Amino acid sequence: MNLALWIVAGLLAVVMLTGGVTKLLVPKEKLAATAHGGWTADFGVGFVKTLGAVEILAAAGILLPALVGIAPVMVPVTAVCWVALMIGAMITHLRRRETTPVAANLLYLAMAAFVAWGRFGPESFTG
């Protein structure tokens, strides 16, 4: 179970880091032109860049606290926050009638929920 939680957290970190770096570095207009980036047209540049920074922080928060042994409770807390972020992403895509990204968001939500459940429960770092 512990290994599965580490693997899922690592995969989530890659997703979070990739999405965050993309939102920070790629111009909003270019993001809006991509297959699943149309949602950016509904938001300002500042929001998109801030979201990118939050995603990069989430990538750090899902792994680093446990790796360095400082405040490891932040791992499941980060996972719960990611669940909330994915709910917001799904709402945004559904309002725009974009169903394909919702499937990916649902997968990431499920992965984060698994990490939160496992790290708050049976494979807690405090036990």
Salt bridges, closest charged atoms under 4 A:
ASP42 OD2 - ARG96 NH1 3.01
GLU55 OE2 - LYS23 NZ 3.14
GLU98 OE1 - HIS93 ND1 2.66
GLU98 OE2 - ARG96 NE 2.92
